[in-house]
Amino acid sequence: MSVKDAIDDLKNEITTAGIVPENGLGDELFLFSSTLSPVVNVDLIIFNNQNQVLLTWRDDPYTGVGWHIPGGCIRIRETIETRIQATAMNEIGAEVNYIPDPIAVYEVFNLEPREGIPDQNERSHFITLAYICRLKNPIFLNERMQWIDDLPDDLLKCQDCYRTDWQKIKNKAIRWVL
């Protein structure tokens, strides 16, 4: 079987299974696709009036255990604005306002061995568009959310890229949020 035939068969199976890429790929297909190409995602750097940022707790085999800046992967034919709002609802249960231009763009690699992940290429390469945000309305924080002044030591390693630009990000946020 040729590569083209195998791809055509896969496309037919996806269609037959009722998968609509615009609605998400499902875990198995998403993980497979992430072994073939970088994943584009948005990170929401959500500030309050005290210039603190909202972090959420994460514990998964792909990124590890620790605090992280909420983020979500952009789906096919989905606008960045739609993904920003969907991520805000999924991660913190609220809508956000945001500065339309990303404050930073990062190329993130998860190259350290990850226990329990059979294919180490899964979710290993991201192009991250980072946006400064603020909440549209106050929210109730649960035990997996926290306002912080500075990036904690237990920030997920895959988000260490923020440490280099953190002061620049905070300076721009304080001018916009306040």
Z-matrix of the N, CA and C atoms (Angstrom, degrees):
N
C 1 1.444
C 2 1.532 1 108.24
N 3 1.307 2 116.39 1 135.78
C 4 1.462 3 120.97 2 178.77
C 5 1.534 4 110.03 3 -78.97
N 6 1.318 5 115.38 4 164.53
C 7 1.466 6 120.58 5 176.83
C 8 1.531 7 109.14 6 -62.21
N 9 1.314 8 116.76 7 -42.22
C 10 1.470 9 119.95 8 178.96
C 11 1.516 10 110.82 9 -59.77
N 12 1.331 11 117.89 10 -44.47
C 13 1.466 12 121.08 11 178.91
C 14 1.535 13 110.80 12 -62.86
N 15 1.334 14 116.73 13 -41.37
C 16 1.471 15 120.26 14 179.33
C 17 1.530 16 110.87 15 -63.48
N 18 1.334 17 116.24 16 -40.53
C 19 1.465 18 119.91 17 178.59
C 20 1.522 19 110.44 18 -67.30
N 21 1.312 20 117.61 19 -42.64
C 22 1.469 21 120.64 20 177.28
C 23 1.525 22 110.59 21 -60.42
N 24 1.327 23 117.62 22 -42.26
C 25 1.465 24 121.28 23 177.46
C 26 1.533 25 110.88 24 -61.83
N 27 1.317 26 116.68 25 -42.61
C 28 1.462 27 121.03 26 178.86
C 29 1.526 28 110.62 27 -62.80
N 30 1.333 29 117.04 28 -44.74
C 31 1.469 30 120.18 29 177.70
C 32 1.525 31 111.05 30 -59.02
N 33 1.325 32 116.63 31 -42.72
C 34 1.465 33 120.16 32 179.08
C 35 1.526 34 111.20 33 -64.35
N 36 1.335 35 117.56 34 -41.07
C 37 1.466 36 120.91 35 178.36
C 38 1.521 37 111.27 36 -64.30
N 39 1.312 38 116.43 37 -39.75
C 40 1.466 39 120.60 38 178.79
C 41 1.524 40 109.82 39 -63.15
N 42 1.313 41 116.93 40 -46.50
C 43 1.461 42 121.11 41 179.09
C 44 1.522 43 110.80 42 -62.56
N 45 1.337 44 116.70 43 -45.26
C 46 1.469 45 121.45 44 179.65
C 47 1.523 46 111.56 45 -61.85
N 48 1.317 47 116.65 46 -35.50
C 49 1.467 48 120.93 47 179.89
C 50 1.526 49 112.13 48 -74.29
N 51 1.327 50 117.20 49 -5.79
C 52 1.459 51 120.89 50 178.33
C 53 1.521 52 114.19 51 80.16
N 54 1.333 53 116.94 52 17.71
C 55 1.460 54 120.11 53 179.23
C 56 1.526 55 108.76 54 -78.73
N 57 1.324 56 115.08 55 126.30
C 58 1.467 57 122.48 56 177.30
C 59 1.525 58 106.45 57 -113.95
N 60 1.328 59 118.00 58 105.25
C 61 1.468 60 120.55 59 -173.69
C 62 1.526 61 114.25 60 -52.05
N 63 1.323 62 118.21 61 -33.46
C 64 1.461 63 121.02 62 179.48
C 65 1.533 64 111.89 63 -61.92
N 66 1.325 65 116.76 64 -23.23
C 67 1.468 66 121.39 65 -179.92
C 68 1.525 67 112.24 66 -97.15
N 69 1.300 68 117.54 67 2.54
C 70 1.457 69 122.26 68 -176.81
C 71 1.524 70 109.77 69 109.40
N 72 1.309 71 115.28 70 156.34
C 73 1.464 72 120.27 71 -174.59
C 74 1.516 73 114.08 72 -94.93
N 75 1.311 74 117.40 73 -13.16
C 76 1.454 75 119.87 74 -169.17
C 77 1.518 76 108.58 75 83.00
N 78 1.312 77 116.52 76 158.02
C 79 1.464 78 120.51 77 -173.15
C 80 1.527 79 113.46 78 -59.37
N 81 1.321 80 117.81 79 -50.14
C 82 1.472 81 120.27 80 -173.92
C 83 1.527 82 112.29 81 -62.89
N 84 1.321 83 117.05 82 -46.62
C 85 1.459 84 119.92 83 -178.53
C 86 1.526 85 111.05 84 -70.59
N 87 1.338 86 117.66 85 -38.46
C 88 1.460 87 120.19 86 176.93
C 89 1.527 88 110.43 87 -60.90
N 90 1.335 89 116.61 88 -47.64
C 91 1.464 90 119.34 89 -179.59
C 92 1.524 91 111.03 90 -61.31
N 93 1.321 92 116.69 91 -40.88
C 94 1.465 93 119.67 92 177.63
C 95 1.528 94 110.43 93 -63.35
N 96 1.323 95 117.09 94 -46.84
C 97 1.467 96 119.29 95 -178.07
C 98 1.527 97 110.92 96 -63.18
N 99 1.333 98 117.13 97 -29.67
C 100 1.467 99 119.65 98 179.71
C 101 1.526 100 112.32 99 -72.45
N 102 1.330 101 117.81 100 -10.53
C 103 1.463 102 120.27 101 174.62
C 104 1.526 103 111.65 102 -85.78
N 105 1.336 104 116.85 103 -10.57
C 106 1.460 105 121.95 104 -175.85
C 107 1.522 106 113.84 105 -104.45
N 108 1.331 107 116.66 106 -24.63
C 109 1.456 108 119.93 107 -172.51
C 110 1.529 109 109.24 108 -156.03
N 111 1.328 110 118.12 109 150.98
C 112 1.465 111 119.24 110 175.37
C 113 1.521 112 110.54 111 -59.97
N 114 1.306 113 116.06 112 152.35
C 115 1.457 114 123.05 113 177.46
C 116 1.529 115 107.48 114 -100.14
N 117 1.325 116 116.53 115 132.06
C 118 1.461 117 121.28 116 176.53
C 119 1.521 118 107.96 117 -93.36
N 120 1.331 119 115.69 118 129.30
C 121 1.458 120 118.85 119 -179.51
C 122 1.524 121 110.82 120 -138.80
N 123 1.333 122 114.52 121 163.89
C 124 1.461 123 121.19 122 173.47
C 125 1.521 124 108.18 123 -110.42
N 126 1.325 125 116.43 124 141.62
C 127 1.461 126 122.72 125 170.57
C 128 1.515 127 107.09 126 -114.36
N 129 1.333 128 116.06 127 137.72
C 130 1.453 129 122.39 128 -177.56
C 131 1.517 130 109.35 129 -107.00
N 132 1.319 131 116.13 130 106.71
C 133 1.461 132 121.28 131 178.10
C 134 1.528 133 105.61 132 -92.40
N 135 1.325 134 115.13 133 93.81
C 136 1.460 135 122.13 134 -170.65
C 137 1.528 136 109.48 135 -94.43
N 138 1.341 137 115.88 136 116.56
C 139 1.462 138 121.76 137 -179.72
C 140 1.523 139 110.84 138 -105.27
N 141 1.343 140 115.18 139 152.13
C 142 1.464 141 121.17 140 171.99
C 143 1.530 142 108.81 141 -107.44
N 144 1.340 143 116.80 142 -175.88
C 145 1.466 144 120.98 143 -177.90
C 146 1.525 145 113.81 144 -69.12
N 147 1.319 146 117.79 145 -14.40
C 148 1.466 147 121.73 146 176.73
C 149 1.533 148 111.77 147 -93.26
N 150 1.341 149 115.98 148 10.12
C 151 1.466 150 122.90 149 -178.78
C 152 1.526 151 111.63 150 61.61
N 153 1.322 152 115.54 151 32.53
C 154 1.468 153 121.53 152 172.63
C 155 1.519 154 107.59 153 -97.72
N 156 1.320 155 115.84 154 154.47
C 157 1.455 156 120.60 155 179.87
C 158 1.528 157 109.22 156 -111.49
N 159 1.327 158 115.34 157 145.91
C 160 1.460 159 121.59 158 -179.45
C 161 1.526 160 109.82 159 -90.18
N 162 1.309 161 116.18 160 121.19
C 163 1.466 162 121.91 161 175.62
C 164 1.521 163 109.24 162 -113.30
N 165 1.320 164 115.40 163 154.50
C 166 1.462 165 121.17 164 174.76
C 167 1.520 166 108.88 165 -123.42
N 168 1.334 167 115.48 166 151.90
C 169 1.458 168 121.93 167 -178.04
C 170 1.514 169 109.21 168 -84.23
N 171 1.319 170 115.95 169 137.30
C 172 1.466 171 120.91 170 -179.44
C 173 1.520 172 108.99 171 -130.87
N 174 1.307 173 114.92 172 142.71
C 175 1.455 174 121.64 173 178.07
C 176 1.525 175 107.34 174 -148.09
N 177 1.324 176 115.93 175 94.04
C 178 1.460 177 119.58 176 177.14
C 179 1.527 178 109.76 177 -146.98
N 180 1.317 179 117.54 178 159.91
C 181 1.468 180 119.94 179 -175.26
C 182 1.526 181 113.89 180 -68.74
N 183 1.313 182 118.42 181 -18.93
C 184 1.458 183 120.59 182 -176.65
C 185 1.518 184 112.49 183 -82.12
N 186 1.338 185 117.33 184 -38.68
C 187 1.462 186 119.75 185 -176.35
C 188 1.518 187 113.05 186 -113.48
N 189 1.317 188 117.84 187 -16.92
C 190 1.455 189 121.05 188 -179.70
C 191 1.513 190 112.27 189 99.33
N 192 1.331 191 114.77 190 -159.10
C 193 1.457 192 122.36 191 -175.47
C 194 1.522 193 108.39 192 -117.78
N 195 1.317 194 116.77 193 129.01
C 196 1.457 195 120.65 194 176.10
C 197 1.512 196 112.04 195 158.56
N 198 1.330 197 114.46 196 -178.13
C 199 1.464 198 121.33 197 177.26
C 200 1.522 199 109.10 198 -77.73
N 201 1.324 200 115.28 199 146.81
C 202 1.465 201 117.98 200 178.16
C 203 1.525 202 111.08 201 -147.96
N 204 1.318 203 114.09 202 157.39
C 205 1.458 204 122.21 203 172.64
C 206 1.528 205 105.85 204 -78.33
N 207 1.350 206 117.19 205 125.18
C 208 1.469 207 119.09 206 -177.01
C 209 1.524 208 111.81 207 -56.36
N 210 1.314 209 115.79 208 141.56
C 211 1.459 210 120.57 209 -179.83
C 212 1.507 211 112.34 210 -154.49
N 213 1.319 212 115.78 211 164.26
C 214 1.453 213 121.31 212 178.92
C 215 1.513 214 111.62 213 -154.62
N 216 1.326 215 115.71 214 151.35
C 217 1.466 216 122.96 215 -177.09
C 218 1.526 217 110.78 216 -84.49
N 219 1.318 218 115.65 217 136.42
C 220 1.463 219 121.53 218 179.32
C 221 1.528 220 109.13 219 -77.15
N 222 1.330 221 115.56 220 131.74
C 223 1.464 222 121.63 221 177.61
C 224 1.529 223 109.64 222 -86.94
N 225 1.318 224 115.27 223 164.33
C 226 1.459 225 120.71 224 177.15
C 227 1.528 226 109.24 225 -61.34
N 228 1.315 227 117.05 226 136.55
C 229 1.463 228 124.72 227 179.00
C 230 1.531 229 113.59 228 61.87
N 231 1.309 230 116.28 229 21.08
C 232 1.468 231 120.41 230 177.75
C 233 1.529 232 107.97 231 -104.08
N 234 1.310 233 116.90 232 134.67
C 235 1.455 234 119.33 233 178.08
C 236 1.531 235 109.58 234 -75.25
N 237 1.312 236 114.81 235 157.94
C 238 1.460 237 119.85 236 176.57
C 239 1.525 238 109.40 237 -60.60
N 240 1.331 239 117.53 238 -43.07
C 241 1.465 240 120.79 239 179.63
C 242 1.526 241 111.60 240 -58.27
N 243 1.322 242 116.89 241 -44.02
C 244 1.465 243 120.26 242 178.70
C 245 1.521 244 110.56 243 -61.81
N 246 1.345 245 117.86 244 -42.25
C 247 1.464 246 120.74 245 -179.62
C 248 1.524 247 110.89 246 -68.49
N 249 1.331 248 117.87 247 -37.45
C 250 1.467 249 119.76 248 177.56
C 251 1.531 250 109.71 249 -59.48
N 252 1.328 251 116.98 250 -48.14
C 253 1.471 252 119.27 251 -178.19
C 254 1.530 253 111.71 252 -69.12
N 255 1.336 254 117.75 253 -38.17
C 256 1.467 255 120.14 254 177.88
C 257 1.532 256 110.61 255 -64.79
N 258 1.323 257 116.56 256 -40.10
C 259 1.462 258 120.39 257 178.33
C 260 1.519 259 110.44 258 -65.14
N 261 1.325 260 117.46 259 -43.25
C 262 1.466 261 120.54 260 178.53
C 263 1.530 262 110.24 261 -59.44
N 264 1.317 263 117.03 262 -44.45
C 265 1.476 264 119.70 263 179.45
C 266 1.528 265 110.96 264 -66.63
N 267 1.338 266 117.48 265 -43.93
C 268 1.465 267 121.22 266 -178.01
C 269 1.526 268 112.41 267 -66.92
N 270 1.326 269 116.79 268 -40.77
C 271 1.467 270 120.99 269 -172.72
C 272 1.527 271 113.62 270 -87.47
N 273 1.354 272 117.02 271 -37.24
C 274 1.468 273 118.63 272 -175.70
C 275 1.521 274 114.01 273 -129.17
N 276 1.331 275 117.81 274 -4.69
C 277 1.459 276 120.74 275 177.37
C 278 1.521 277 114.12 276 73.97
N 279 1.332 278 118.11 277 31.75
C 280 1.460 279 120.52 278 -177.51
C 281 1.525 280 110.24 279 -151.69
N 282 1.334 281 115.52 280 161.43
C 283 1.456 282 121.29 281 173.90
C 284 1.524 283 109.51 282 -91.01
N 285 1.328 284 115.40 283 157.04
C 286 1.463 285 120.75 284 179.67
C 287 1.523 286 110.77 285 -130.55
N 288 1.318 287 114.85 286 155.93
C 289 1.459 288 122.55 287 162.76
C 290 1.524 289 105.32 288 -97.35
N 291 1.321 290 117.38 289 153.96
C 292 1.462 291 118.87 290 -178.79
C 293 1.513 292 110.51 291 -152.21
N 294 1.325 293 114.89 292 154.98
C 295 1.457 294 121.03 293 173.37
C 296 1.530 295 106.59 294 -76.23
N 297 1.338 296 118.31 295 126.31
C 298 1.469 297 120.42 296 -171.36
C 299 1.525 298 116.44 297 -63.50
N 300 1.324 299 117.88 298 -26.00
C 301 1.467 300 119.44 299 178.53
C 302 1.523 301 108.57 300 -94.32
N 303 1.319 302 117.42 301 134.51
C 304 1.468 303 118.17 302 178.64
C 305 1.522 304 111.12 303 -62.03
N 306 1.325 305 116.20 304 142.20
C 307 1.466 306 121.41 305 177.29
C 308 1.522 307 110.03 306 -74.21
N 309 1.332 308 116.17 307 -25.93
C 310 1.465 309 120.96 308 -179.37
C 311 1.521 310 109.37 309 -158.25
N 312 1.310 311 114.47 310 156.46
C 313 1.472 312 122.57 311 172.01
C 314 1.514 313 105.63 312 -127.22
N 315 1.331 314 115.95 313 126.16
C 316 1.464 315 120.93 314 -177.87
C 317 1.523 316 109.96 315 -122.83
N 318 1.316 317 114.89 316 145.00
C 319 1.450 318 121.20 317 168.78
C 320 1.523 319 105.73 318 -103.35
N 321 1.325 320 115.78 319 115.58
C 322 1.467 321 122.11 320 -172.75
C 323 1.524 322 109.35 321 -112.64
N 324 1.325 323 115.16 322 131.29
C 325 1.463 324 121.24 323 177.39
C 326 1.523 325 109.22 324 -119.23
N 327 1.315 326 116.87 325 132.47
C 328 1.470 327 122.76 326 169.96
C 329 1.527 328 105.93 327 -101.60
N 330 1.315 329 116.71 328 88.47
C 331 1.461 330 120.18 329 -173.57
C 332 1.527 331 113.52 330 -104.65
N 333 1.329 332 117.09 331 -12.67
C 334 1.463 333 118.64 332 178.24
C 335 1.520 334 108.97 333 -72.13
N 336 1.312 335 117.67 334 145.21
C 337 1.473 336 119.95 335 179.00
C 338 1.527 337 110.82 336 -56.25
N 339 1.329 338 115.55 337 134.29
C 340 1.457 339 121.47 338 -179.88
C 341 1.516 340 108.46 339 -116.01
N 342 1.307 341 115.11 340 118.11
C 343 1.468 342 121.91 341 -176.10
C 344 1.523 343 110.50 342 -64.97
N 345 1.316 344 116.06 343 135.81
C 346 1.455 345 121.75 344 176.27
C 347 1.520 346 114.64 345 83.23
N 348 1.315 347 118.41 346 2.95
C 349 1.466 348 122.13 347 178.55
C 350 1.526 349 107.01 348 -103.33
N 351 1.342 350 117.76 349 108.14
C 352 1.470 351 119.81 350 -176.31
C 353 1.528 352 113.45 351 -62.59
N 354 1.333 353 117.82 352 -40.40
C 355 1.459 354 121.33 353 179.42
C 356 1.522 355 107.60 354 -109.69
N 357 1.320 356 116.64 355 104.83
C 358 1.460 357 121.51 356 -175.74
C 359 1.532 358 113.20 357 -65.04
N 360 1.344 359 118.36 358 -10.58
C 361 1.460 360 121.24 359 175.71
C 362 1.527 361 112.42 360 -80.34
N 363 1.335 362 118.08 361 -16.29
C 364 1.461 363 120.21 362 178.59
C 365 1.527 364 109.74 363 -61.48
N 366 1.311 365 115.37 364 130.42
C 367 1.471 366 122.38 365 176.74
C 368 1.527 367 111.56 366 48.52
N 369 1.326 368 116.09 367 46.01
C 370 1.459 369 119.37 368 -176.10
C 371 1.525 370 113.78 369 -109.29
N 372 1.337 371 118.26 370 -7.38
C 373 1.471 372 120.77 371 -175.57
C 374 1.533 373 108.40 372 -144.27
N 375 1.330 374 115.67 373 121.00
C 376 1.461 375 121.83 374 -178.31
C 377 1.518 376 110.96 375 -129.27
N 378 1.318 377 115.25 376 146.77
C 379 1.453 378 122.83 377 166.23
C 380 1.523 379 104.37 378 -108.96
N 381 1.329 380 115.78 379 113.41
C 382 1.460 381 121.68 380 -173.64
C 383 1.521 382 110.63 381 -105.86
N 384 1.325 383 115.26 382 126.08
C 385 1.455 384 123.06 383 173.03
C 386 1.531 385 106.37 384 -102.13
N 387 1.324 386 117.31 385 114.79
C 388 1.466 387 122.07 386 -174.92
C 389 1.523 388 110.29 387 -99.55
N 390 1.326 389 116.44 388 127.42
C 391 1.460 390 122.48 389 -177.36
C 392 1.521 391 110.92 390 -119.54
N 393 1.323 392 115.86 391 135.36
C 394 1.460 393 120.91 392 171.77
C 395 1.527 394 107.54 393 -80.12
N 396 1.328 395 114.96 394 130.13
C 397 1.465 396 121.41 395 -176.35
C 398 1.524 397 110.71 396 -133.11
N 399 1.317 398 114.49 397 167.75
C 400 1.462 399 122.26 398 167.35
C 401 1.517 400 107.14 399 -144.80
N 402 1.313 401 115.84 400 154.79
C 403 1.456 402 121.04 401 -179.38
C 404 1.520 403 110.12 402 -70.28
N 405 1.338 404 116.54 403 142.72
C 406 1.462 405 119.85 404 173.49
C 407 1.527 406 110.12 405 -74.26
N 408 1.342 407 115.92 406 -34.11
C 409 1.467 408 121.97 407 -179.26
C 410 1.519 409 108.58 408 -140.68
N 411 1.340 410 117.81 409 154.56
C 412 1.472 411 119.60 410 177.34
C 413 1.527 412 110.59 411 -61.08
N 414 1.322 413 115.47 412 152.59
C 415 1.461 414 120.97 413 178.30
C 416 1.519 415 109.92 414 -128.99
N 417 1.328 416 115.27 415 160.18
C 418 1.452 417 122.09 416 172.88
C 419 1.527 418 107.33 417 -88.57
N 420 1.324 419 116.93 418 124.68
C 421 1.459 420 120.30 419 178.93
C 422 1.522 421 109.76 420 -83.90
N 423 1.319 422 116.14 421 130.93
C 424 1.455 423 119.38 422 172.87
C 425 1.528 424 108.96 423 -94.14
N 426 1.328 425 116.89 424 -177.22
C 427 1.476 426 120.99 425 -175.88
C 428 1.527 427 113.19 426 -67.33
N 429 1.323 428 117.79 427 -10.34
C 430 1.467 429 121.36 428 -179.65
C 431 1.531 430 112.46 429 -103.85
N 432 1.344 431 116.18 430 14.15
C 433 1.467 432 120.85 431 178.96
C 434 1.528 433 108.27 432 -133.85
N 435 1.344 434 115.57 433 147.34
C 436 1.462 435 119.37 434 -177.24
C 437 1.524 436 110.27 435 -157.26
N 438 1.347 437 116.22 436 136.46
C 439 1.458 438 121.31 437 170.56
C 440 1.517 439 107.52 438 -84.68
N 441 1.335 440 117.60 439 133.06
C 442 1.471 441 120.84 440 -178.96
C 443 1.531 442 109.93 441 -131.64
N 444 1.340 443 114.92 442 155.28
C 445 1.467 444 120.34 443 178.82
C 446 1.525 445 111.45 444 -85.07
N 447 1.324 446 116.31 445 -41.24
C 448 1.464 447 122.12 446 -179.37
C 449 1.519 448 109.68 447 -136.77
N 450 1.303 449 116.24 448 160.50
C 451 1.461 450 119.98 449 -178.13
C 452 1.527 451 110.00 450 -62.11
N 453 1.324 452 117.42 451 129.59
C 454 1.465 453 120.70 452 -177.07
C 455 1.527 454 112.21 453 -77.83
N 456 1.323 455 115.37 454 161.47
C 457 1.466 456 120.55 455 176.40
C 458 1.522 457 111.21 456 -60.58
N 459 1.343 458 116.82 457 -32.83
C 460 1.465 459 120.16 458 -177.58
C 461 1.533 460 112.95 459 -95.49
N 462 1.356 461 115.61 460 32.74
C 463 1.460 462 120.55 461 168.52
C 464 1.533 463 106.90 462 -68.63
N 465 1.324 464 117.31 463 142.58
C 466 1.458 465 119.52 464 178.61
C 467 1.522 466 110.28 465 -53.52
N 468 1.307 467 116.07 466 136.41
C 469 1.467 468 121.88 467 -177.59
C 470 1.528 469 111.87 468 -57.23
N 471 1.334 470 117.51 469 -35.05
C 472 1.464 471 120.43 470 -179.15
C 473 1.525 472 112.24 471 -67.87
N 474 1.341 473 117.86 472 -9.24
C 475 1.460 474 120.42 473 177.05
C 476 1.531 475 112.20 474 -110.10
N 477 1.304 476 116.83 475 14.12
C 478 1.467 477 120.37 476 175.97
C 479 1.529 478 112.02 477 -59.57
N 480 1.327 479 117.75 478 -20.40
C 481 1.462 480 121.17 479 178.92
C 482 1.530 481 111.57 480 -56.09
N 483 1.327 482 117.37 481 -26.67
C 484 1.467 483 120.53 482 -179.38
C 485 1.528 484 112.78 483 -70.10
N 486 1.311 485 117.28 484 -24.28
C 487 1.467 486 119.86 485 -175.69
C 488 1.531 487 112.04 486 -60.45
N 489 1.319 488 117.51 487 -37.48
C 490 1.460 489 122.00 488 -178.45
C 491 1.525 490 111.95 489 -64.21
N 492 1.325 491 117.36 490 -39.88
C 493 1.468 492 122.49 491 -174.02
C 494 1.525 493 113.59 492 -103.69
N 495 1.321 494 117.71 493 8.45
C 496 1.465 495 120.15 494 -169.23
C 497 1.525 496 112.88 495 -59.18
N 498 1.309 497 118.66 496 -43.35
C 499 1.465 498 120.02 497 -178.23
C 500 1.525 499 110.89 498 -65.81
N 501 1.321 500 117.70 499 -40.58
C 502 1.470 501 121.59 500 177.11
C 503 1.533 502 110.11 501 -61.81
N 504 1.315 503 117.13 502 -42.44
C 505 1.463 504 121.63 503 179.41
C 506 1.526 505 109.86 504 -63.23
N 507 1.321 506 117.27 505 -47.56
C 508 1.472 507 120.77 506 -179.84
C 509 1.523 508 111.08 507 -62.66
N 510 1.327 509 118.01 508 -41.04
C 511 1.464 510 120.71 509 -179.94
C 512 1.529 511 111.73 510 -62.43
N 513 1.317 512 116.73 511 -41.73
C 514 1.474 513 118.96 512 178.41
C 515 1.521 514 110.07 513 -69.16
N 516 1.326 515 117.10 514 -39.37
C 517 1.465 516 120.69 515 -178.97
C 518 1.515 517 112.15 516 -63.99
N 519 1.320 518 116.96 517 -42.23
C 520 1.465 519 119.64 518 -176.87
C 521 1.527 520 110.98 519 -63.44
N 522 1.319 521 117.32 520 -35.70
C 523 1.469 522 120.30 521 177.89
C 524 1.524 523 111.40 522 -69.00
N 525 1.324 524 117.69 523 -30.69
C 526 1.463 525 121.25 524 -176.66
C 527 1.522 526 112.11 525 -89.25
N 528 1.323 527 117.40 526 -41.99
C 529 1.467 528 121.53 527 -173.10
C 530 1.520 529 111.37 528 -73.46
N 531 1.317 530 117.87 529 -40.41
C 532 1.471 531 120.26 530 -173.62
C 533 1.510 532 113.08 531 -79.94
